[in-house]
Amino acid sequence: MLFLVVALLLLGVVLGSAAYLPWPVTVVAGAVIAVWLVVFAGRERRRRGRTGRA
């Protein structure tokens, strides 16, 4: 439950700061986060495929 509270607090801070940033900066930051998530998901998928099903 504490994790959800912290996650929602961080989401509020990020969305609040995005309202004050110029939109190109917000788009670049969003793209960086999206790339990081894709890389993370690819590494996790590769790692789980190598170790077999849990």
C-alpha positions as CSV (number, residue, x, y, z in Angstrom):
1,M,0.0,0.0,0.0
2,L,2.8,2.4,0.8
3,F,4.3,1.7,-2.6
4,L,1.1,2.8,-4.3
5,V,1.0,6.0,-2.2
6,V,4.6,6.8,-3.2
7,A,3.9,5.9,-6.9
8,L,0.8,8.2,-7.0
9,L,2.8,11.0,-5.2
10,L,5.6,10.8,-7.8
11,L,3.1,10.7,-10.6
12,G,1.5,13.9,-9.3
13,V,4.9,15.6,-9.1
14,V,5.8,14.5,-12.7
15,L,2.5,15.6,-14.1
16,G,2.7,18.9,-12.2
17,S,6.1,19.6,-13.6
18,A,5.1,18.7,-17.1
19,A,2.5,21.4,-16.9
20,Y,5.2,24.0,-16.5
21,L,7.7,22.7,-19.0
22,P,7.6,23.6,-22.6
23,W,6.0,20.8,-24.6
24,P,9.1,19.8,-26.6
25,V,10.9,19.1,-23.3
26,T,8.0,17.1,-22.1
27,V,7.9,15.1,-25.3
28,V,11.7,14.4,-25.2
29,A,11.4,13.3,-21.5
30,G,8.5,11.0,-22.4
31,A,10.4,9.5,-25.3
32,V,13.4,8.8,-23.0
33,I,11.2,7.1,-20.5
34,A,9.5,5.1,-23.2
35,V,12.9,3.9,-24.6
36,W,14.0,3.0,-21.1
37,L,10.9,0.9,-20.6
38,V,11.3,-0.9,-23.9
39,V,14.9,-1.7,-23.1
40,F,13.9,-2.9,-19.6
41,A,11.1,-5.1,-21.0
42,G,13.4,-6.6,-23.6
43,R,16.0,-7.5,-21.1
44,E,13.5,-9.0,-18.7
45,R,11.9,-11.0,-21.5
46,R,15.3,-12.3,-22.7
47,R,16.3,-13.2,-19.1
48,R,13.1,-15.1,-18.4
49,G,13.3,-16.9,-21.7
50,R,16.8,-18.1,-20.9
51,T,16.0,-19.4,-17.5
52,G,12.8,-21.2,-18.5
53,R,9.3,-20.9,-17.1
54,A,9.0,-20.2,-13.4
